[in-house]
Amino acid sequence: MVLWLGAAPALANLPGTAFTYQGRLLDGGQPANGTYDLQFALCSAPIESSYVGSPVGIASVVINNGLFTVTLDFGDGAFDGSARWLEIGVRPNGSTDSYMLLSPRQP
């Protein structure tokens, strides 16, 4: 039997589902510089697989000397112990063109 004396533990102290991803982007073989729109999709296999949840788009990511850092959150249930790969798409900031998918997917 558990008996609480005082307030119950706050749920805000539990870890969330967000994580930080750091990457390196090359443009024409050189480290990219500028602002890009990025899209991240969680996949169940390294190629030709189903997406796990919905893609996460992040507009106006500043990339300096090819390096960037973003916070991603695919929500509850995205990581159930099965292997996952990250598919990344990129396009110039503000573009309405399709995202160019980078290869290979990242484990």
Phi and psi in degrees as GROMACS dihedral restraints (atoms count N, CA, C in turn):
[ dihedral_restraints ]
;  ai    aj    ak    al  type     phi  dphi    fc
    3     4     5     6     1  -108.5    20    10
    4     5     6     7     1   130.3    20    10
    6     7     8     9     1  -123.2    20    10
    7     8     9    10     1   122.3    20    10
    9    10    11    12     1   -92.3    20    10
   10    11    12    13     1   126.4    20    10
   12    13    14    15     1  -108.1    20    10
   13    14    15    16     1   109.5    20    10
   15    16    17    18     1    99.4    20    10
   16    17    18    19     1  -155.4    20    10
   18    19    20    21     1   -78.9    20    10
   19    20    21    22     1   147.3    20    10
   21    22    23    24     1   -70.4    20    10
   22    23    24    25     1   156.2    20    10
   24    25    26    27     1   -59.8    20    10
   25    26    27    28     1   143.2    20    10
   27    28    29    30     1   -77.5    20    10
   28    29    30    31     1   134.9    20    10
   30    31    32    33     1   -66.8    20    10
   31    32    33    34     1   -23.1    20    10
   33    34    35    36     1   -62.7    20    10
   34    35    36    37     1   -17.7    20    10
   36    37    38    39     1   -84.4    20    10
   37    38    39    40     1    -7.6    20    10
   39    40    41    42     1   -76.6    20    10
   40    41    42    43     1   148.1    20    10
   42    43    44    45     1   -66.5    20    10
   43    44    45    46     1   146.4    20    10
   45    46    47    48     1   -90.1    20    10
   46    47    48    49     1  -167.4    20    10
   48    49    50    51     1  -104.6    20    10
   49    50    51    52     1    -3.0    20    10
   51    52    53    54     1   -80.3    20    10
   52    53    54    55     1   150.8    20    10
   54    55    56    57     1  -146.3    20    10
   55    56    57    58     1   161.6    20    10
   57    58    59    60     1   -96.8    20    10
   58    59    60    61     1   134.6    20    10
   60    61    62    63     1  -121.1    20    10
   61    62    63    64     1   129.0    20    10
   63    64    65    66     1  -113.8    20    10
   64    65    66    67     1   133.4    20    10
   66    67    68    69     1  -138.6    20    10
   67    68    69    70     1   174.7    20    10
   69    70    71    72     1  -132.1    20    10
   70    71    72    73     1   127.2    20    10
   72    73    74    75     1  -117.0    20    10
   73    74    75    76     1   129.2    20    10
   75    76    77    78     1  -105.7    20    10
   76    77    78    79     1   143.7    20    10
   78    79    80    81     1  -128.5    20    10
   79    80    81    82     1   112.4    20    10
   81    82    83    84     1    65.6    20    10
   82    83    84    85     1    30.3    20    10
   84    85    86    87     1    83.2    20    10
   85    86    87    88     1    -3.6    20    10
   87    88    89    90     1  -113.8    20    10
   88    89    90    91     1   153.1    20    10
   90    91    92    93     1   -56.4    20    10
   91    92    93    94     1   130.6    20    10
   93    94    95    96     1   -71.5    20    10
   94    95    96    97     1   148.1    20    10
   96    97    98    99     1  -138.6    20    10
   97    98    99   100     1   133.2    20    10
   99   100   101   102     1   134.6    20    10
  100   101   102   103     1  -161.9    20    10
  102   103   104   105     1  -115.8    20    10
  103   104   105   106     1   130.3    20    10
  105   106   107   108     1  -131.5    20    10
  106   107   108   109     1   156.6    20    10
  108   109   110   111     1   -97.5    20    10
  109   110   111   112     1   132.5    20    10
  111   112   113   114     1  -120.4    20    10
  112   113   114   115     1   148.3    20    10
  114   115   116   117     1  -132.1    20    10
  115   116   117   118     1   134.0    20    10
  117   118   119   120     1  -121.4    20    10
  118   119   120   121     1   132.6    20    10
  120   121   122   123     1  -127.8    20    10
  121   122   123   124     1   135.9    20    10
  123   124   125   126     1   -90.6    20    10
  124   125   126   127     1   129.8    20    10
  126   127   128   129     1  -124.3    20    10
  127   128   129   130     1   155.6    20    10
  129   130   131   132     1   -91.1    20    10
  130   131   132   133     1    -2.6    20    10
  132   133   134   135     1  -154.4    20    10
  133   134   135   136     1   162.3    20    10
  135   136   137   138     1   -68.9    20    10
  136   137   138   139     1   -23.3    20    10
  138   139   140   141     1  -144.4    20    10
  139   140   141   142     1   155.3    20    10
  141   142   143   144     1    40.1    20    10
  142   143   144   145     1    60.9    20    10
  144   145   146   147     1  -130.7    20    10
  145   146   147   148     1   172.5    20    10
  147   148   149   150     1   -78.5    20    10
  148   149   150   151     1   149.4    20    10
  150   151   152   153     1   -77.0    20    10
  151   152   153   154     1   147.8    20    10
  153   154   155   156     1  -104.7    20    10
  154   155   156   157     1   108.3    20    10
  156   157   158   159     1    76.8    20    10
  157   158   159   160     1  -162.9    20    10
  159   160   161   162     1  -100.2    20    10
  160   161   162   163     1   147.6    20    10
  162   163   164   165     1   -61.5    20    10
  163   164   165   166     1   153.1    20    10
  165   166   167   168     1  -114.2    20    10
  166   167   168   169     1   119.1    20    10
  168   169   170   171     1  -101.5    20    10
  169   170   171   172     1   138.7    20    10
  171   172   173   174     1  -131.1    20    10
  172   173   174   175     1   114.0    20    10
  174   175   176   177     1   -88.1    20    10
  175   176   177   178     1   155.4    20    10
  177   178   179   180     1    59.1    20    10
  178   179   180   181     1    48.0    20    10
  180   181   182   183     1   -83.9    20    10
  181   182   183   184     1   121.7    20    10
  183   184   185   186     1   -80.8    20    10
  184   185   186   187     1   125.8    20    10
  186   187   188   189     1  -117.7    20    10
  187   188   189   190     1   124.7    20    10
  189   190   191   192     1  -123.7    20    10
  190   191   192   193     1   120.9    20    10
  192   193   194   195     1    55.5    20    10
  193   194   195   196     1    33.4    20    10
  195   196   197   198     1    86.4    20    10
  196   197   198   199     1    -9.1    20    10
  198   199   200   201     1  -101.5    20    10
  199   200   201   202     1   141.9    20    10
  201   202   203   204     1  -148.5    20    10
  202   203   204   205     1   158.4    20    10
  204   205   206   207     1  -136.3    20    10
  205   206   207   208     1   131.2    20    10
  207   208   209   210     1  -133.9    20    10
  208   209   210   211     1   159.2    20    10
  210   211   212   213     1  -106.9    20    10
  211   212   213   214     1   126.4    20    10
  213   214   215   216     1  -115.3    20    10
  214   215   216   217     1   146.9    20    10
  216   217   218   219     1  -146.7    20    10
  217   218   219   220     1   107.1    20    10
  219   220   221   222     1   -94.1    20    10
  220   221   222   223     1     2.5    20    10
  222   223   224   225     1    85.1    20    10
  223   224   225   226     1   178.6    20    10
  225   226   227   228     1   -62.8    20    10
  226   227   228   229     1   140.7    20    10
  228   229   230   231     1    85.8    20    10
  229   230   231   232     1    -6.4    20    10
  231   232   233   234     1   -67.9    20    10
  232   233   234   235     1   -33.9    20    10
  234   235   236   237     1  -114.1    20    10
  235   236   237   238     1   100.3    20    10
  237   238   239   240     1  -109.4    20    10
  238   239   240   241     1    13.6    20    10
  240   241   242   243     1   103.1    20    10
  241   242   243   244     1   -15.0    20    10
  243   244   245   246     1   -78.8    20    10
  244   245   246   247     1   155.0    20    10
  246   247   248   249     1   -64.1    20    10
  247   248   249   250     1   145.6    20    10
  249   250   251   252     1  -136.1    20    10
  250   251   252   253     1   149.1    20    10
  252   253   254   255     1  -127.0    20    10
  253   254   255   256     1   148.1    20    10
  255   256   257   258     1  -104.7    20    10
  256   257   258   259     1   120.7    20    10
  258   259   260   261     1   -97.4    20    10
  259   260   261   262     1   129.6    20    10
  261   262   263   264     1  -119.5    20    10
  262   263   264   265     1   131.6    20    10
  264   265   266   267     1  -117.5    20    10
  265   266   267   268     1   148.8    20    10
  267   268   269   270     1  -139.3    20    10
  268   269   270   271     1   147.8    20    10
  270   271   272   273     1  -155.0    20    10
  271   272   273   274     1   160.0    20    10
  273   274   275   276     1   -59.4    20    10
  274   275   276   277     1   145.1    20    10
  276   277   278   279     1   -54.8    20    10
  277   278   279   280     1   131.6    20    10
  279   280   281   282     1    82.6    20    10
  280   281   282   283     1    -3.8    20    10
  282   283   284   285     1   -71.7    20    10
  283   284   285   286     1   151.1    20    10
  285   286   287   288     1  -104.7    20    10
  286   287   288   289     1     3.8    20    10
  288   289   290   291     1   -66.7    20    10
  289   290   291   292     1   162.3    20    10
  291   292   293   294     1   -64.5    20    10
  292   293   294   295     1   154.0    20    10
  294   295   296   297     1   -71.9    20    10
  295   296   297   298     1   138.4    20    10
  297   298   299   300     1   -83.6    20    10
  298   299   300   301     1   120.9    20    10
  300   301   302   303     1   -78.9    20    10
  301   302   303   304     1   133.0    20    10
  303   304   305   306     1   -88.1    20    10
  304   305   306   307     1   150.4    20    10
  306   307   308   309     1  -134.4    20    10
  307   308   309   310     1   142.2    20    10
  309   310   311   312     1   -84.6    20    10
  310   311   312   313     1   169.3    20    10
  312   313   314   315     1   -63.2    20    10
  313   314   315   316     1   150.9    20    10
  315   316   317   318     1   -97.0    20    10
  316   317   318   319     1   127.4    20    10
